[in-house]
């Protein structure tokens, strides 16, 4: 149950590539560790989540610990100072893809749960390490919608640098499509070129973005065009469609339906298109598959959430961390989205985050986990679980 064994486990995980949809090998390694530690009811569900349980002695609602199995792409490996799949420890840091997002914290959570195998709480502890978190959270979405046990609280292992995170903005990836009439580029008068209509549309998107509201904890909802695509793509063809890709960081009260409806209504109201053109707004979609063989077409929306900073779960965790670290942790949001959007934003399960690691290293070629801070979180984690479980009715 030592910190050193947990970090050795994290090193093993880093050395196993696990892109979204290709988590099978790392899932097998996680199962192996859970069995070795003595978890009960270790299983893989239909979409590939790895789930283990530490049984409690009472009837209080379960506490769920959740990290994810998938990682983002490494990009050009030659731009990394350390091998992205090496799991090397150098100068007090664990290096590599997944070191802090999220295989290092995953190992710490797994070992923290195992600490209660011989000293059970009044709560069961469910450890659910999910698939496809990096592509919208299919794993957590499936677990909570499949009719299984509903936990009383969720602790997310996304890096917080020892703070207690209580929410984040969500993300909607939308397509604004301008429709015209295709034609040969040698005869533009025979076509209706939607590229020429962009100056009418983009300023209205920016006006809509400027009208978005702010939350005192989560900050401002933001919207940014991130790409412009034409169809057909041939360069000697006047396209019949132009697509503007929109990244909208939504506040928790914005749902998948209300996001697309509100932007569509605003553009239909404000954009005066020439005759023969049309405009529409819809979700970007992605064909996804799991390593267990399931497939789906998913619209790109991840919900946000915000837990009241005064919620008993948040306060109980913060009090324990303050004692362990000798200073009060911040109660703050993440800048990025997590599986907590499904747990709390959709299913209203009280959710917090606690883990080592600095967000600035996430998704970069400098990803690393400071071992000194990781050890502090490792030592504090069982107390955080106990405090959260004790705060449940």
Buried (B, 14 or more C-beta within 10 A) or exposed (E): EEBEBBBEBBBBBBBBBBBBBBBBBBBEBBBEBBEEBEBEEBEBBEBBBBBBBBBBEEEBBBBBBBBBBBBBEBEEEEEBEBBBBBBBBEEEBBBBBBBBBBBBBBBBBBBBBBBBBEEBBBBBBBBBBBBBBBBBBBBBBBBBEEEEBBBBBBBBBBBBBBBBBBBBBBBBBBBBBBBBBBBEEEEEEEBBBBEBBBEBBBEBBEEBBEEBEEBEBBBEBEBEBEEEEBBEEEEEBBBBBBBBBBBBBBBBEBBBEEBBEBBBEBBEEBBEBEEEBEBBBBBBEBEBBBBBEBEBEBBBBBBBBBBBBEBBBBBBBBBBBBEBBEEEBBBBBBBBBBBBBBBBBBBEBBBBBBBBBBBEBBBBBEBBBBBEBBBBBBBBBBBBBBBBBBBBE
